[in-house]
Amino acid sequence: MKIKRYKEIQKYVIENNISHEELQKIMIERPSEIMIFMDENNNIAGSLHLWHNRPDYNGRKTSYIGNVNIHEKYRKDEEQLFNKIFEELKKEGIETIIGPLNGTTWNTYRYVTDKGHRSPFLMEPWNEDYYVELFEKLGFKPLAYYISTIMENMNPVQRGHLSKKIEKLKKFDYYKDITVKSAENEDLLVVLNKVYDLTIEAFKNNFLYCELDREIFLKMYMSYEDKIVKKFFKMLYLKDELIGYVFGIPDYAELQYKEKVETMILKTIAISPKYNGKGMGYILIDELVKEAEHSGYKNVIYALMHEKNISKNIGSLLGDELRRYALFIKEL
């Protein structure tokens, strides 16, 4: 197969018949280059995106790889193709490849490694097993592991764990100064602007963190405006200070095989670092779960938690394992 490299993304857009959806995705993810694979008849056999000038990993010049797509009829001799790519990148000074990671951890990243028994939920990364096997065949090694858990049928035991946490928190003096407000009657753009600085502060120490411009942050979340139910966007205040928020979204993917949505996805939870370890996350989750239950939802998914993060401990306490994922690394 031949490789065509587009280092000018505008040229790729002009020369290829791409959909509006793909264009929007490119505008948000902003890859450094796009590679197209072509057979001897110039038929497109696959593609991938690369992001260069990423933060060094372990002192090594690093690029990210994502949106890897090999059409099924061409799934042979891929090692030769990718080895050629890796050789070219190595000559250009790249020492490490991490992926799948579409530019930053704000975008899609990770491969599903253990699919479990349940269909994919909304905004969940999803892949054929082939791509995990391909990465392993190409010499990629797991770099980090992630997990999603689920509380099914508002499991009374798991709800009990949450209630006990809240009862313990009520003994602290600061609890009386805490209020949780819904975004239900607020403009979504105003809310997103309000939580942007807190989001950056809360996530700045996360694995492979890269700061996101306010404009891109707003564009990214506003792209889901038609799916966001604002009563599931809860903001936590200590007196007048915004110190945390939780963002839940209905699992509209269930409508592909059910008549109505029964599952709420806990998509994002952010707490100001100076209040870590004070149980603020439990307060927000409790408010979201109560809102979901009151609205007729039966299940809650705690989505895409890094195995070493505090949120993973919360998700494991309040739900059963649903899915596992991994992020991979290859030294060139």
CORZI-V95855 format. One record per pair of residues at least 12 apart in sequence whose ideal C-beta (glycine too) atoms are under 10 Angstrom apart, sorted by sequence separation. I is the first residue (numbers start at 1). J is the second residue. D is the distance in whole Angstrom. If there is no record, write none. Layout:
I & J & D
I & J & D
//
This chain:
4 & 16 & 10
35 & 47 & 6
36 & 48 & 9
51 & 63 & 6
52 & 64 & 8
70 & 82 & 10
85 & 97 & 9
99 & 111 & 9
112 & 124 & 8
115 & 127 & 9
183 & 195 & 9
200 & 212 & 7
233 & 245 & 7
234 & 246 & 5
235 & 247 & 10
249 & 261 & 10
250 & 262 & 9
251 & 263 & 4
253 & 265 & 9
269 & 281 & 6
271 & 283 & 10
288 & 300 & 8
302 & 314 & 7
303 & 315 & 8
13 & 26 & 7
34 & 47 & 6
35 & 48 & 5
50 & 63 & 6
51 & 64 & 4
112 & 125 & 6
199 & 212 & 8
233 & 246 & 8
234 & 247 & 8
250 & 263 & 7
251 & 264 & 7
252 & 265 & 10
271 & 284 & 8
302 & 315 & 3
12 & 26 & 8
13 & 27 & 10
34 & 48 & 8
35 & 49 & 8
50 & 64 & 7
51 & 65 & 8
68 & 82 & 9
110 & 124 & 10
111 & 125 & 7
112 & 126 & 6
113 & 127 & 9
115 & 129 & 8
200 & 214 & 9
232 & 246 & 8
233 & 247 & 5
234 & 248 & 8
250 & 264 & 6
251 & 265 & 5
270 & 284 & 9
301 & 315 & 9
302 & 316 & 8
33 & 48 & 9
34 & 49 & 5
35 & 50 & 7
49 & 64 & 9
50 & 65 & 6
51 & 66 & 7
82 & 97 & 10
108 & 123 & 8
110 & 125 & 5
111 & 126 & 9
112 & 127 & 6
199 & 214 & 10
232 & 247 & 7
233 & 248 & 7
249 & 264 & 8
250 & 265 & 7
269 & 284 & 6
285 & 300 & 8
300 & 315 & 10
302 & 317 & 10
10 & 26 & 10
33 & 49 & 7
34 & 50 & 8
49 & 65 & 7
50 & 66 & 8
108 & 124 & 9
109 & 125 & 7
111 & 127 & 5
112 & 128 & 9
113 & 129 & 9
196 & 212 & 9
232 & 248 & 4
233 & 249 & 9
248 & 264 & 5
249 & 265 & 5
269 & 285 & 7
302 & 318 & 7
9 & 26 & 6
31 & 48 & 9
32 & 49 & 8
33 & 50 & 5
48 & 65 & 6
49 & 66 & 5
50 & 67 & 9
65 & 82 & 10
108 & 125 & 5
110 & 127 & 9
111 & 128 & 10
112 & 129 & 9
196 & 213 & 10
197 & 214 & 9
200 & 217 & 8
231 & 248 & 9
232 & 249 & 7
248 & 265 & 6
249 & 266 & 9
285 & 302 & 8
302 & 319 & 5
307 & 324 & 9
9 & 27 & 9
16 & 34 & 9
31 & 49 & 4
32 & 50 & 6
33 & 51 & 9
48 & 66 & 7
49 & 67 & 4
108 & 126 & 10
111 & 129 & 9
114 & 132 & 10
196 & 214 & 5
199 & 217 & 7
232 & 250 & 8
247 & 265 & 9
248 & 266 & 5
249 & 267 & 5
266 & 284 & 9
300 & 318 & 8
301 & 319 & 7
307 & 325 & 10
12 & 31 & 9
30 & 49 & 10
31 & 50 & 6
32 & 51 & 5
33 & 52 & 7
48 & 67 & 6
49 & 68 & 8
112 & 131 & 9
113 & 132 & 6
228 & 247 & 8
229 & 248 & 8
247 & 266 & 8
248 & 267 & 6
249 & 268 & 9
266 & 285 & 7
269 & 288 & 9
300 & 319 & 7
303 & 322 & 9
304 & 323 & 9
306 & 325 & 10
307 & 326 & 10
16 & 36 & 8
29 & 49 & 7
31 & 51 & 6
32 & 52 & 4
47 & 67 & 7
48 & 68 & 5
49 & 69 & 10
65 & 85 & 9
111 & 131 & 6
112 & 132 & 8
228 & 248 & 9
229 & 249 & 7
246 & 266 & 7
247 & 267 & 5
248 & 268 & 9
299 & 319 & 9
302 & 322 & 8
303 & 323 & 9
305 & 325 & 10
9 & 30 & 8
12 & 33 & 9
13 & 34 & 9
15 & 36 & 9
30 & 51 & 8
31 & 52 & 9
32 & 53 & 7
47 & 68 & 8
48 & 69 & 7
111 & 132 & 5
125 & 146 & 9
193 & 214 & 8
196 & 217 & 6
228 & 249 & 6
229 & 250 & 6
246 & 267 & 9
247 & 268 & 4
248 & 269 & 9
301 & 322 & 7
304 & 325 & 7
306 & 327 & 9
9 & 31 & 7
12 & 34 & 5
29 & 51 & 8
32 & 54 & 9
46 & 68 & 8
47 & 69 & 5
48 & 70 & 9
192 & 214 & 9
195 & 217 & 9
196 & 218 & 7
199 & 221 & 10
227 & 249 & 6
228 & 250 & 9
246 & 268 & 7
247 & 269 & 7
266 & 288 & 6
301 & 323 & 9
9 & 32 & 8
11 & 34 & 10
12 & 35 & 10
26 & 49 & 8
46 & 69 & 5
47 & 70 & 9
102 & 125 & 9
111 & 134 & 10
224 & 247 & 10
227 & 250 & 7
245 & 268 & 8
246 & 269 & 5
247 & 270 & 8
266 & 289 & 9
299 & 322 & 10
7 & 31 & 10
9 & 33 & 8
12 & 36 & 8
25 & 49 & 10
45 & 69 & 9
46 & 70 & 4
47 & 71 & 9
65 & 89 & 9
111 & 135 & 7
124 & 148 & 7
193 & 217 & 9
245 & 269 & 8
246 & 270 & 8
264 & 288 & 7
6 & 31 & 9
7 & 32 & 7
8 & 33 & 8
9 & 34 & 7
44 & 69 & 9
45 & 70 & 7
46 & 71 & 6
100 & 125 & 8
192 & 217 & 7
193 & 218 & 7
196 & 221 & 9
224 & 249 & 7
227 & 252 & 6
244 & 269 & 7
245 & 270 & 6
246 & 271 & 9
264 & 289 & 8
6 & 32 & 10
7 & 33 & 5
8 & 34 & 10
45 & 71 & 6
46 & 72 & 10
63 & 89 & 7
192 & 218 & 5
195 & 221 & 9
221 & 247 & 8
226 & 252 & 10
244 & 270 & 6
245 & 271 & 9
266 & 292 & 9
285 & 311 & 10
6 & 33 & 6
7 & 34 & 9
44 & 71 & 7
100 & 127 & 8
121 & 148 & 8
192 & 219 & 10
243 & 270 & 9
244 & 271 & 4
264 & 291 & 8
265 & 292 & 10
5 & 33 & 6
6 & 34 & 5
7 & 35 & 10
16 & 44 & 9
43 & 71 & 9
45 & 73 & 8
46 & 74 & 6
61 & 89 & 10
192 & 220 & 9
243 & 271 & 7
244 & 272 & 6
264 & 292 & 4
5 & 34 & 8
6 & 35 & 7
45 & 74 & 4
46 & 75 & 9
63 & 92 & 9
111 & 140 & 10
113 & 142 & 8
121 & 150 & 9
189 & 218 & 7
192 & 221 & 5
243 & 272 & 4
263 & 292 & 9
264 & 293 & 9
281 & 310 & 7
285 & 314 & 7
289 & 318 & 8
4 & 34 & 9
5 & 35 & 5
6 & 36 & 7
33 & 63 & 9
35 & 65 & 10
43 & 73 & 9
44 & 74 & 9
45 & 75 & 9
63 & 93 & 10
118 & 148 & 9
188 & 218 & 10
191 & 221 & 9
192 & 222 & 7
242 & 272 & 8
243 & 273 & 10
262 & 292 & 10
281 & 311 & 7
285 & 315 & 9
4 & 35 & 7
5 & 36 & 8
16 & 47 & 9
32 & 63 & 8
43 & 74 & 9
61 & 92 & 9
63 & 94 & 5
68 & 99 & 7
100 & 131 & 8
111 & 142 & 10
241 & 272 & 8
243 & 274 & 8
244 & 275 & 7
264 & 295 & 8
3 & 35 & 6
4 & 36 & 4
32 & 64 & 9
37 & 69 & 9
39 & 71 & 9
46 & 78 & 9
61 & 93 & 6
62 & 94 & 7
63 & 95 & 9
64 & 96 & 10
65 & 97 & 5
66 & 98 & 10
67 & 99 & 9
68 & 100 & 6
100 & 132 & 10
113 & 145 & 8
116 & 148 & 9
118 & 150 & 7
189 & 221 & 9
232 & 264 & 7
243 & 275 & 5
244 & 276 & 10
281 & 313 & 10
282 & 314 & 7
286 & 318 & 10
3 & 36 & 7
4 & 37 & 8
31 & 64 & 9
34 & 67 & 8
35 & 68 & 10
37 & 70 & 7
45 & 78 & 10
61 & 94 & 6
62 & 95 & 7
63 & 96 & 8
64 & 97 & 7
65 & 98 & 7
66 & 99 & 5
67 & 100 & 7
113 & 146 & 9
114 & 147 & 9
188 & 221 & 8
189 & 222 & 7
192 & 225 & 10
232 & 265 & 9
236 & 269 & 10
241 & 274 & 10
264 & 297 & 5
269 & 302 & 9
277 & 310 & 8
281 & 314 & 6
285 & 318 & 7
2 & 36 & 9
3 & 37 & 6
4 & 38 & 6
31 & 65 & 10
37 & 71 & 9
39 & 73 & 9
48 & 82 & 9
60 & 94 & 9
61 & 95 & 5
62 & 96 & 4
63 & 97 & 6
64 & 98 & 5
65 & 99 & 4
66 & 100 & 5
110 & 144 & 8
112 & 146 & 10
116 & 150 & 9
118 & 152 & 10
188 & 222 & 7
232 & 266 & 9
233 & 267 & 10
236 & 270 & 9
238 & 272 & 9
241 & 275 & 9
246 & 280 & 10
261 & 295 & 10
262 & 296 & 8
263 & 297 & 6
264 & 298 & 9
265 & 299 & 9
266 & 300 & 6
267 & 301 & 9
276 & 310 & 7
1 & 36 & 10
2 & 37 & 7
3 & 38 & 8
12 & 47 & 10
31 & 66 & 8
39 & 74 & 7
46 & 81 & 9
50 & 85 & 9
60 & 95 & 4
61 & 96 & 7
62 & 97 & 7
63 & 98 & 8
64 & 99 & 6
65 & 100 & 6
66 & 101 & 6
67 & 102 & 6
100 & 135 & 8
109 & 144 & 10
110 & 145 & 9
111 & 146 & 10
229 & 264 & 9
232 & 267 & 9
233 & 268 & 9
234 & 269 & 9
236 & 271 & 8
243 & 278 & 9
246 & 281 & 8
261 & 296 & 9
262 & 297 & 6
263 & 298 & 7
264 & 299 & 7
265 & 300 & 8
266 & 301 & 7
267 & 302 & 10
268 & 303 & 9
282 & 317 & 9
1 & 37 & 5
2 & 38 & 5
31 & 67 & 8
38 & 74 & 10
45 & 81 & 9
59 & 95 & 9
60 & 96 & 4
62 & 98 & 6
63 & 99 & 9
64 & 100 & 8
65 & 101 & 7
66 & 102 & 4
67 & 103 & 10
99 & 135 & 8
110 & 146 & 6
112 & 148 & 10
188 & 224 & 9
189 & 225 & 9
192 & 228 & 10
236 & 272 & 9
244 & 280 & 5
248 & 284 & 10
260 & 296 & 8
261 & 297 & 7
262 & 298 & 5
263 & 299 & 4
264 & 300 & 5
265 & 301 & 5
266 & 302 & 5
267 & 303 & 6
268 & 304 & 10
269 & 305 & 10
282 & 318 & 9
1 & 38 & 6
2 & 39 & 8
12 & 49 & 10
29 & 66 & 8
37 & 74 & 7
48 & 85 & 8
52 & 89 & 9
58 & 95 & 9
59 & 96 & 10
64 & 101 & 4
65 & 102 & 9
66 & 103 & 7
109 & 146 & 9
188 & 225 & 6
191 & 228 & 10
198 & 235 & 9
238 & 275 & 7
243 & 280 & 6
244 & 281 & 7
246 & 283 & 9
247 & 284 & 10
248 & 285 & 9
260 & 297 & 10
261 & 298 & 10
262 & 299 & 6
263 & 300 & 7
264 & 301 & 7
265 & 302 & 9
266 & 303 & 6
267 & 304 & 8
1 & 39 & 6
2 & 40 & 8
4 & 42 & 10
29 & 67 & 8
57 & 95 & 9
58 & 96 & 7
63 & 101 & 10
64 & 102 & 7
97 & 135 & 10
195 & 233 & 9
198 & 236 & 10
246 & 284 & 4
261 & 299 & 10
263 & 301 & 6
265 & 303 & 5
266 & 304 & 10
1 & 40 & 8
50 & 89 & 8
56 & 95 & 9
57 & 96 & 5
64 & 103 & 6
191 & 230 & 7
228 & 267 & 10
236 & 275 & 9
244 & 283 & 8
245 & 284 & 7
246 & 285 & 6
248 & 287 & 10
265 & 304 & 10
266 & 305 & 10
271 & 310 & 9
2 & 42 & 8
4 & 44 & 9
9 & 49 & 9
52 & 92 & 8
54 & 94 & 10
56 & 96 & 8
57 & 97 & 10
64 & 104 & 8
67 & 107 & 10
100 & 140 & 10
188 & 228 & 6
195 & 235 & 7
238 & 278 & 9
244 & 284 & 6
246 & 286 & 10
248 & 288 & 5
271 & 311 & 10
6 & 47 & 10
26 & 67 & 9
37 & 78 & 9
52 & 93 & 9
57 & 98 & 6
64 & 105 & 10
66 & 107 & 8
67 & 108 & 8
97 & 138 & 9
99 & 140 & 8
192 & 233 & 9
194 & 235 & 8
202 & 243 & 10
243 & 284 & 10
246 & 287 & 7
247 & 288 & 9
248 & 289 & 9
269 & 310 & 10
1 & 43 & 10
25 & 67 & 8
52 & 94 & 7
54 & 96 & 9
66 & 108 & 7
97 & 139 & 10
98 & 140 & 9
101 & 143 & 10
188 & 230 & 6
191 & 233 & 6
202 & 244 & 8
238 & 280 & 8
246 & 288 & 5
250 & 292 & 9
269 & 311 & 6
1 & 44 & 10
2 & 45 & 9
4 & 47 & 9
6 & 49 & 10
7 & 50 & 9
54 & 97 & 10
64 & 107 & 10
66 & 109 & 7
68 & 111 & 9
97 & 140 & 8
187 & 230 & 9
198 & 241 & 10
202 & 245 & 9
224 & 267 & 9
246 & 289 & 10
248 & 291 & 8
268 & 311 & 10
1 & 45 & 5
3 & 47 & 10
37 & 81 & 7
50 & 94 & 9
54 & 98 & 8
99 & 143 & 9
186 & 230 & 7
191 & 235 & 8
198 & 242 & 6
236 & 280 & 6
248 & 292 & 7
1 & 46 & 8
3 & 48 & 10
5 & 50 & 9
7 & 52 & 9
22 & 67 & 10
37 & 82 & 10
64 & 109 & 8
98 & 143 & 6
183 & 228 & 9
184 & 229 & 9
185 & 230 & 8
188 & 233 & 8
197 & 242 & 9
198 & 243 & 8
236 & 281 & 9
246 & 291 & 10
250 & 295 & 9
254 & 299 & 9
266 & 311 & 9
269 & 314 & 8
35 & 81 & 10
98 & 144 & 9
183 & 229 & 10
184 & 230 & 5
185 & 231 & 9
198 & 244 & 7
199 & 245 & 8
221 & 267 & 10
251 & 297 & 9
269 & 315 & 10
50 & 97 & 9
51 & 98 & 9
54 & 101 & 9
96 & 143 & 10
183 & 230 & 4
184 & 231 & 4
186 & 233 & 9
195 & 242 & 7
198 & 245 & 7
221 & 268 & 9
236 & 283 & 6
250 & 297 & 7
37 & 85 & 9
51 & 99 & 9
182 & 230 & 7
183 & 231 & 8
184 & 232 & 9
194 & 242 & 7
199 & 247 & 10
236 & 284 & 5
251 & 299 & 8
266 & 314 & 9
50 & 99 & 9
54 & 103 & 8
182 & 231 & 5
183 & 232 & 9
184 & 233 & 8
186 & 235 & 9
195 & 244 & 9
234 & 283 & 9
235 & 284 & 9
248 & 297 & 9
251 & 300 & 10
266 & 315 & 8
35 & 85 & 7
49 & 99 & 9
51 & 101 & 8
54 & 104 & 9
182 & 232 & 8
183 & 233 & 4
184 & 234 & 10
195 & 245 & 5
234 & 284 & 6
251 & 301 & 7
48 & 99 & 9
49 & 100 & 9
51 & 102 & 8
182 & 233 & 7
183 & 234 & 8
194 & 245 & 9
234 & 285 & 9
236 & 287 & 8
48 & 100 & 9
51 & 103 & 5
78 & 130 & 10
82 & 134 & 8
86 & 138 & 8
181 & 233 & 10
182 & 234 & 6
183 & 235 & 7
195 & 247 & 9
234 & 286 & 10
235 & 287 & 10
248 & 300 & 8
249 & 301 & 10
251 & 303 & 10
266 & 318 & 9
35 & 88 & 10
49 & 102 & 7
50 & 103 & 10
51 & 104 & 8
75 & 128 & 10
82 & 135 & 10
85 & 138 & 10
86 & 139 & 9
181 & 234 & 7
182 & 235 & 8
234 & 287 & 5
248 & 301 & 9
266 & 319 & 9
49 & 103 & 8
180 & 234 & 5
181 & 235 & 5
191 & 245 & 9
234 & 288 & 6
249 & 303 & 9
75 & 130 & 7
79 & 134 & 9
82 & 137 & 9
83 & 138 & 8
180 & 235 & 7
181 & 236 & 8
192 & 247 & 10
232 & 287 & 10
233 & 288 & 9
248 & 303 & 10
51 & 107 & 10
72 & 128 & 9
78 & 134 & 6
82 & 138 & 5
83 & 139 & 9
179 & 235 & 9
180 & 236 & 6
181 & 237 & 7
191 & 247 & 10
232 & 288 & 6
234 & 290 & 10
81 & 138 & 10
82 & 139 & 9
179 & 236 & 8
180 & 237 & 8
231 & 288 & 10
234 & 291 & 7
70 & 128 & 10
72 & 130 & 8
79 & 137 & 6
178 & 236 & 7
179 & 237 & 5
233 & 291 & 10
68 & 127 & 9
75 & 134 & 8
78 & 137 & 8
79 & 138 & 7
178 & 237 & 7
179 & 238 & 8
232 & 291 & 6
70 & 130 & 8
78 & 138 & 8
79 & 139 & 9
177 & 237 & 8
178 & 238 & 6
179 & 239 & 9
231 & 291 & 6
232 & 292 & 7
70 & 131 & 8
146 & 207 & 10
177 & 238 & 6
178 & 239 & 9
179 & 240 & 9
181 & 242 & 9
231 & 292 & 10
69 & 131 & 9
177 & 239 & 5
183 & 245 & 9
229 & 291 & 9
68 & 131 & 6
144 & 207 & 6
175 & 238 & 10
177 & 240 & 10
229 & 292 & 10
231 & 294 & 9
232 & 295 & 8
70 & 134 & 7
143 & 207 & 9
144 & 208 & 8
174 & 238 & 7
177 & 241 & 9
180 & 244 & 9
181 & 245 & 9
183 & 247 & 9
231 & 295 & 8
143 & 208 & 9
174 & 239 & 9
178 & 243 & 9
180 & 245 & 9
203 & 268 & 9
232 & 297 & 9
68 & 134 & 8
178 & 244 & 10
180 & 246 & 9
202 & 268 & 9
229 & 295 & 8
68 & 135 & 8
202 & 269 & 9
203 & 270 & 7
202 & 270 & 4
205 & 273 & 7
1 & 70 & 10
199 & 268 & 8
201 & 270 & 8
202 & 271 & 6
204 & 273 & 8
65 & 135 & 9
200 & 270 & 9
201 & 271 & 10
202 & 272 & 6
203 & 273 & 10
31 & 102 & 8
32 & 103 & 9
199 & 270 & 5
201 & 272 & 6
202 & 273 & 7
205 & 276 & 10
30 & 102 & 10
31 & 103 & 7
198 & 270 & 6
201 & 273 & 6
1 & 74 & 7
29 & 102 & 5
30 & 103 & 6
195 & 268 & 9
198 & 271 & 9
201 & 274 & 9
202 & 275 & 10
28 & 102 & 9
29 & 103 & 5
30 & 104 & 9
198 & 272 & 6
202 & 276 & 9
28 & 103 & 9
29 & 104 & 8
65 & 140 & 9
195 & 270 & 7
197 & 272 & 10
198 & 273 & 10
1 & 77 & 8
1 & 78 & 9
25 & 102 & 9
29 & 106 & 9
30 & 107 & 9
3 & 81 & 7
28 & 106 & 9
29 & 107 & 5
1 & 80 & 9
2 & 81 & 9
3 & 82 & 10
28 & 107 & 7
29 & 108 & 8
1 & 81 & 5
5 & 85 & 9
3 & 84 & 7
3 & 85 & 7
25 & 107 & 9
1 & 84 & 9
5 & 88 & 8
25 & 108 & 9
3 & 88 & 8
57 & 143 & 9
106 & 199 & 10
106 & 203 & 9
105 & 203 & 8
208 & 306 & 10
109 & 208 & 8
207 & 306 & 6
178 & 278 & 10
206 & 306 & 7
105 & 206 & 7
123 & 224 & 8
174 & 275 & 9
178 & 279 & 10
207 & 308 & 8
105 & 207 & 8
122 & 224 & 9
178 & 280 & 8
207 & 309 & 8
105 & 208 & 5
106 & 209 & 9
175 & 278 & 10
180 & 283 & 7
206 & 309 & 8
104 & 208 & 8
105 & 209 & 7
106 & 210 & 8
123 & 227 & 9
174 & 278 & 7
175 & 279 & 9
180 & 284 & 7
104 & 209 & 8
105 & 210 & 7
106 & 211 & 9
107 & 212 & 9
122 & 227 & 7
174 & 279 & 10
178 & 283 & 7
182 & 287 & 8
104 & 210 & 4
106 & 212 & 5
172 & 278 & 8
174 & 280 & 10
180 & 286 & 9
181 & 287 & 10
101 & 208 & 7
103 & 210 & 8
104 & 211 & 9
105 & 212 & 9
172 & 279 & 8
180 & 287 & 5
184 & 291 & 10
104 & 212 & 7
175 & 283 & 8
180 & 288 & 9
101 & 210 & 10
103 & 212 & 10
107 & 216 & 10
153 & 262 & 9
169 & 278 & 8
170 & 279 & 10
182 & 291 & 8
98 & 208 & 7
106 & 216 & 8
152 & 262 & 10
169 & 279 & 5
180 & 290 & 10
106 & 217 & 8
152 & 263 & 9
168 & 279 & 7
169 & 280 & 9
180 & 291 & 10
104 & 216 & 9
151 & 263 & 10
107 & 220 & 8
150 & 263 & 8
151 & 264 & 9
166 & 279 & 8
169 & 282 & 7
106 & 220 & 7
165 & 279 & 6
168 & 282 & 9
169 & 283 & 7
106 & 221 & 10
150 & 265 & 10
151 & 266 & 10
165 & 281 & 9
166 & 282 & 6
148 & 265 & 9
149 & 266 & 10
165 & 282 & 4
166 & 283 & 7
169 & 286 & 9
148 & 266 & 10
164 & 282 & 10
165 & 283 & 9
163 & 282 & 10
166 & 285 & 10
208 & 327 & 8
162 & 282 & 7
165 & 285 & 9
166 & 286 & 5
207 & 327 & 9
161 & 282 & 9
162 & 283 & 10
165 & 286 & 8
166 & 287 & 10
162 & 285 & 7
163 & 286 & 8
162 & 286 & 5
123 & 249 & 7
122 & 249 & 6
124 & 251 & 9
126 & 253 & 10
159 & 286 & 9
162 & 289 & 7
121 & 249 & 10
122 & 250 & 8
123 & 251 & 9
162 & 290 & 9
122 & 251 & 5
123 & 252 & 10
124 & 253 & 8
121 & 251 & 5
122 & 252 & 5
123 & 253 & 9
159 & 289 & 7
120 & 251 & 9
121 & 252 & 9
122 & 253 & 5
158 & 289 & 9
159 & 290 & 10
119 & 251 & 9
121 & 253 & 6
122 & 254 & 8
120 & 253 & 6
121 & 254 & 8
122 & 255 & 10
119 & 253 & 7
159 & 293 & 8
119 & 254 & 8
154 & 289 & 8
118 & 254 & 10
120 & 256 & 9
154 & 290 & 10
119 & 256 & 7
119 & 257 & 6
151 & 289 & 8
154 & 292 & 8
119 & 258 & 10
122 & 261 & 9
154 & 293 & 6
122 & 263 & 9
124 & 265 & 8
151 & 292 & 10
159 & 300 & 10
121 & 263 & 7
123 & 265 & 7
158 & 300 & 9
122 & 265 & 6
154 & 297 & 8
155 & 298 & 10
64 & 208 & 9
121 & 265 & 6
123 & 267 & 7
154 & 298 & 6
155 & 299 & 9
118 & 263 & 9
122 & 267 & 9
153 & 298 & 5
154 & 299 & 8
155 & 300 & 9
62 & 208 & 10
64 & 210 & 10
121 & 267 & 10
152 & 298 & 7
153 & 299 & 7
154 & 300 & 8
151 & 298 & 9
152 & 299 & 5
151 & 299 & 6
152 & 300 & 9
150 & 299 & 6
151 & 300 & 5
152 & 301 & 10
165 & 314 & 9
150 & 300 & 7
151 & 301 & 8
57 & 208 & 8
149 & 300 & 9
150 & 301 & 5
151 & 302 & 8
149 & 301 & 7
150 & 302 & 7
162 & 314 & 9
165 & 317 & 8
55 & 208 & 8
148 & 301 & 6
149 & 302 & 5
150 & 303 & 9
161 & 314 & 10
165 & 318 & 9
54 & 208 & 9
55 & 209 & 9
148 & 302 & 7
149 & 303 & 9
55 & 210 & 7
147 & 302 & 9
148 & 303 & 5
162 & 317 & 8
54 & 210 & 7
147 & 303 & 9
148 & 304 & 6
149 & 305 & 8
161 & 317 & 5
162 & 318 & 6
146 & 303 & 9
147 & 304 & 8
148 & 305 & 7
161 & 318 & 6
146 & 304 & 6
147 & 305 & 6
161 & 319 & 10
51 & 210 & 10
146 & 305 & 6
147 & 306 & 8
158 & 317 & 7
159 & 318 & 8
145 & 305 & 10
146 & 306 & 6
147 & 307 & 6
158 & 318 & 5
145 & 306 & 8
146 & 307 & 6
157 & 318 & 10
158 & 319 & 6
144 & 306 & 6
145 & 307 & 5
146 & 308 & 10
147 & 309 & 10
158 & 320 & 8
144 & 307 & 7
145 & 308 & 9
146 & 309 & 9
149 & 312 & 8
155 & 318 & 8
144 & 308 & 8
147 & 311 & 10
148 & 312 & 10
151 & 315 & 9
155 & 319 & 8
147 & 312 & 6
149 & 314 & 9
150 & 315 & 9
155 & 320 & 8
146 & 312 & 8
149 & 315 & 4
145 & 312 & 10
148 & 315 & 8
149 & 316 & 6
151 & 318 & 6
152 & 319 & 8
147 & 315 & 7
149 & 317 & 9
150 & 318 & 9
151 & 319 & 4
152 & 320 & 7
147 & 316 & 8
149 & 318 & 7
150 & 319 & 5
151 & 320 & 8
149 & 319 & 3
150 & 320 & 6
152 & 322 & 9
148 & 319 & 8
149 & 320 & 6
150 & 321 & 8
151 & 322 & 10
147 & 319 & 10
149 & 321 & 6
150 & 322 & 4
148 & 321 & 8
149 & 322 & 6
150 & 323 & 9
147 & 321 & 6
148 & 322 & 5
149 & 323 & 9
147 & 322 & 8
148 & 323 & 5
147 & 323 & 7
148 & 324 & 8
124 & 301 & 9
146 & 323 & 9
147 & 324 & 6
148 & 325 & 8
121 & 299 & 10
146 & 324 & 7
147 & 325 & 7
122 & 301 & 9
124 & 303 & 7
125 & 304 & 8
145 & 324 & 7
146 & 325 & 4
121 & 301 & 6
123 & 303 & 8
124 & 304 & 7
145 & 325 & 7
146 & 326 & 7
118 & 299 & 10
122 & 303 & 9
123 & 304 & 9
144 & 325 & 9
145 & 326 & 6
146 & 327 & 7
121 & 303 & 7
144 & 326 & 7
145 & 327 & 8
118 & 301 & 9
121 & 304 & 10
143 & 326 & 8
144 & 327 & 5
142 & 326 & 5
143 & 327 & 5
144 & 328 & 9
141 & 326 & 10
142 & 327 & 7
143 & 328 & 6
144 & 329 & 9
30 & 216 & 8
140 & 326 & 9
142 & 328 & 6
143 & 329 & 4
29 & 216 & 10
140 & 327 & 10
141 & 328 & 6
142 & 329 & 8
143 & 330 & 9
28 & 216 & 7
140 & 328 & 4
141 & 329 & 6
27 & 216 & 9
139 & 328 & 10
140 & 329 & 6
141 & 330 & 7
138 & 328 & 9
139 & 329 & 10
140 & 330 & 5
141 & 331 & 9
28 & 219 & 6
29 & 220 & 10
135 & 326 & 9
139 & 330 & 5
140 & 331 & 10
27 & 219 & 8
28 & 220 & 6
136 & 328 & 8
138 & 330 & 7
139 & 331 & 8
132 & 325 & 10
135 & 328 & 5
139 & 332 & 9
110 & 304 & 7
132 & 326 & 8
135 & 329 & 10
24 & 219 & 9
28 & 223 & 7
109 & 304 & 9
135 & 330 & 8
110 & 306 & 10
132 & 328 & 8
126 & 323 & 10
25 & 223 & 9
124 & 322 & 10
125 & 323 & 10
127 & 325 & 10
24 & 223 & 7
105 & 304 & 10
124 & 323 & 8
125 & 325 & 7
105 & 306 & 9
121 & 322 & 8
124 & 325 & 9
121 & 323 & 9
120 & 323 & 9
116 & 320 & 10
118 & 322 & 6
116 & 321 & 7
117 & 322 & 9
118 & 323 & 8
116 & 322 & 6
117 & 323 & 10
114 & 321 & 9
115 & 322 & 10
116 & 323 & 5
114 & 322 & 9
115 & 323 & 6
116 & 324 & 8
114 & 323 & 6
115 & 324 & 9
113 & 323 & 9
114 & 324 & 4
115 & 325 & 10
112 & 323 & 6
113 & 324 & 5
114 & 325 & 8
112 & 324 & 7
113 & 325 & 6
114 & 326 & 9
111 & 324 & 10
112 & 325 & 5
113 & 326 & 5
110 & 324 & 10
111 & 325 & 6
112 & 326 & 9
110 & 325 & 4
111 & 326 & 6
113 & 328 & 10
109 & 325 & 9
110 & 326 & 7
111 & 327 & 8
110 & 327 & 5
111 & 328 & 7
109 & 327 & 6
110 & 328 & 9
105 & 327 & 9
100 & 326 & 10
101 & 327 & 7
100 & 327 & 8
101 & 328 & 9
99 & 327 & 7
100 & 328 & 8
101 & 329 & 10
98 & 327 & 7
99 & 328 & 6
98 & 328 & 7
99 & 329 & 8
97 & 328 & 9
98 & 329 & 5
99 & 330 & 8
97 & 329 & 7
98 & 330 & 8
96 & 329 & 7
97 & 330 & 5
96 & 330 & 7
97 & 331 & 8
96 & 331 & 6
97 & 332 & 7
95 & 331 & 7
96 & 332 & 7
95 & 332 & 6
94 & 332 & 6
93 & 332 & 10
91 & 332 & 10
90 & 332 & 4
89 & 332 & 6
86 & 330 & 8
87 & 332 & 8
86 & 332 & 6
82 & 330 & 10
64 & 327 & 10
65 & 328 & 9
65 & 330 & 9
62 & 329 & 9
63 & 332 & 9
58 & 329 & 9
60 & 331 & 7
61 & 332 & 9
57 & 329 & 7
60 & 332 & 9
58 & 331 & 9
57 & 331 & 10
//
